[in-house]
Each structure stands twice: as structure tokens, then as C-alpha cells.
Amino acid sequence: MTLSSNRRYAAELPASAERVPQIRRIVAAHLRHWHLEAEIPAVCRGVAELLTNVHRHVGPDAACLVEVRWSGRHLTVSVADRGPRMPRLLSAGDGGLAAVAALSDSWGTCPTTEGKVVWFTRRVAATRQAPVSARPPLRSVPDAKPRPGAEVPEPEPRPGDGRSGPRADEALLV
């Protein structure tokens, strides 16, 4: 499935310890909106690792830009900061870039004129699509049959239900 245009979320924020859980919740909300619920745990863990790395290695309140893009096939998350040092994958430990590498299909770093960008991608399987417009509600079925000879009230017509004239069974009720 390919979308006609990329879906994107970006936020510039300080990489403070208090902001990490907030940005995780915001990213999770965007993924739910894009019907990517299955991606929430891995993507939010990756975002938390990247923000924690900025906090730890660049500075506790260093400004960074978090960006999430979904092309319809790939979900890409990047964190840009102004730190001059390029990150390195030191070991296959439980955190940092080792965690990002373990939960992603690809990842990398890129120097910029102002600092660097660290990113990761995940392939996304086709997701269910929400209906474009709401469907009209189904008519209810009476729980019990009316008693013989009892008058049955006619339901009010609903806009757009296609009824413009008398019901087909009205001739029988005369």
C-alpha cells in the first residue's frame, strides 16, 4: 500500500528526562491515528533511546528535532541535534544504539552543518484502513410481532435513506 503523500510528525524540544515520556505518548498517538498500533512499542522504545542519548551525550537540555514519517511502506524516525560527536555502536548491550539496531530494519547517522541526525526505519505491513465516510445505521428489527389488528406506526424517514414516497407495504394496511 502506498499513500498519496507522506504522513509526518515533527517536534522540536529539549532532550530533558521529563520530555522523553511525553514525546513517547505523542508519537504513540500519531501511530494510532495512522492505524499503526502494532508499531507503537518498538518505535516508542527507539524514540526514547535516541532522546536519552541526546540527553546523556549532548546535554541535559540540548535542543533536538524529533521527526516521524510514514510513507505507506516504511516508518522512519529521526532525531537531529547540535552535538558535534557522531555516535558509535559500542556493543550489543541492552540500550542505546544497540537497542535501536535490534528493533529496526535499518538505522544510521548523518552529519549535518549544525550537528547530526540519527535515524531508524521499520518496514510496515499493510494496515487496516478506516472508512472514508460513515455508513448509515441499519434499521432496527422489532423484537416482537405486532398483535393482529394493532396499528403499526411508520418510522420517520431519515435523510439519505432513499425513501421518497409511501412504503411498499402501505397498501396492505388500508
C-alpha positions in Angstrom: 0.0 0.0 0.0 1.4 3.4 -0.9 -0.1 6.7 0.4 -0.6 9.6 -1.9 1.5 11.7 0.3 3.8 11.1 3.3 2.4 11.4 6.8 4.8 13.3 9.0 5.1 14.5 12.6 7.9 16.7 13.8 8.6 18.4 17.2 11.5 20.5 18.4 12.1 20.1 22.1 14.8 20.0 24.8 16.0 16.5 25.4 15.2 16.6 29.1 14.4 13.5 31.1 10.9 14.8 31.6 10.2 15.2 27.9 11.0 11.6 27.0 7.7 10.0 28.3 5.8 13.0 26.8 7.2 12.6 23.3 6.6 8.8 23.5 2.9 9.4 24.2 2.7 11.9 21.4 4.4 9.6 18.9 2.1 6.7 20.1 -0.9 8.9 19.4 0.2 9.6 15.9 0.9 5.9 15.2 -2.6 5.1 16.5 -4.1 7.8 14.2 -2.2 6.3 11.3 -3.5 2.8 12.2 0.0 1.6 13.1 -0.8 0.3 16.6 1.5 -2.8 16.2 4.5 -0.4 15.7 4.0 1.6 18.9 6.2 -0.5 21.3 9.2 -0.7 19.1 9.0 2.9 17.7 8.4 4.4 21.1 11.4 2.5 22.6 13.6 3.7 19.7 12.5 7.3 20.2 13.2 7.0 23.9 16.7 5.6 23.3 17.6 8.3 20.8 16.3 11.1 23.1 18.1 9.6 26.1 21.3 9.5 24.0 20.9 13.2 23.2 20.3 13.9 26.9 23.3 11.9 28.0 25.9 12.8 25.4 25.0 16.3 24.1 23.4 17.9 27.2 20.5 17.6 29.6 18.5 20.3 27.9 20.0 20.1 24.4 17.6 21.1 21.7 16.7 18.4 19.2 14.2 17.7 16.5 12.2 14.5 16.5 10.6 13.5 13.2 8.4 10.5 12.3 7.5 9.8 8.7 5.3 7.1 7.3 5.5 6.5 3.5 2.9 3.7 3.5 5.6 1.1 3.5 8.4 2.4 5.7 8.2 4.2 9.0 11.3 6.4 9.6 12.1 8.1 12.9 15.0 10.6 13.2 16.4 12.7 16.0 18.6 15.7 15.0 20.7 17.6 17.5 23.6 20.1 17.5 26.1 17.8 19.2 29.4 17.6 17.2 30.3 14.0 18.2 29.0 11.2 16.0 27.5 8.3 17.9 29.0 4.8 17.6 27.6 1.4 18.3 29.9 0.2 21.1 28.4 -3.2 21.9 25.4 -5.3 21.6 24.2 -4.2 25.0 20.6 -3.6 26.1 20.3 0.1 25.4 21.4 3.0 23.2 22.1 2.3 19.5 22.3 -1.4 20.1 18.6 -1.3 21.1 17.8 0.9 18.1 19.6 -1.6 15.8 17.8 -4.5 17.3 14.3 -3.1 16.8 14.8 -1.6 13.3 15.3 -2.8 9.8 17.9 -0.2 9.2 19.5 2.7 11.1 22.3 5.2 10.6 23.8 8.6 11.4 24.4 11.5 9.2 26.5 14.6 10.0 24.8 18.0 9.3 26.2 21.5 9.2 24.7 22.1 12.7 25.3 18.6 14.3 24.0 15.3 13.3 20.9 13.2 12.6 20.4 9.6 14.0 17.6 7.7 12.3 16.0 4.2 12.1 13.4 2.7 9.8 10.9 -0.1 10.1 9.0 -1.9 7.3 5.3 -1.7 7.9 2.9 -4.3 6.7 -0.4 -3.2 5.2 -2.8 -1.9 7.8 -6.5 -1.7 8.0 -8.0 1.4 6.6 -10.7 3.4 8.4 -13.7 4.1 6.3 -13.6 7.3 4.4 -17.2 8.2 5.4 -19.6 6.8 7.9 -22.2 4.3 6.8 -25.9 4.9 7.6 -27.1 2.9 10.6 -29.0 -0.3 10.0 -32.7 -0.2 10.6 -33.8 -2.0 13.8 -35.8 -5.1 13.7 -38.8 -5.2 16.1 -38.3 -7.7 18.9 -41.9 -8.9 18.8 -44.6 -9.1 16.1 -47.4 -6.7 16.5 -50.8 -8.1 17.6 -53.3 -8.7 14.8 -55.3 -5.5 14.3 -52.8 -3.3 16.1 -51.7 -0.1 14.4 -48.0 -0.1 13.5 -46.5 3.4 13.5 -44.5 4.3 10.4 -40.9 5.2 11.2 -39.7 8.7 10.4 -37.8 8.9 7.1 -34.1 9.6 7.6 -32.2 11.9 5.3 -30.4 10.0 2.6 -32.2 6.6 3.2 -33.6 6.5 -0.3 -37.3 6.6 0.7 -39.2 9.3 -1.1 -42.7 8.0 -1.3 -45.1 5.6 0.5 -43.8 2.3 1.7 -44.4 -0.7 -0.5 -46.5 -2.5 2.2 -48.8 0.5 2.9 -51.4 -0.7 0.5 -51.9 -3.7 2.7 -52.6 -1.6 5.8 -55.6 0.2 4.3 
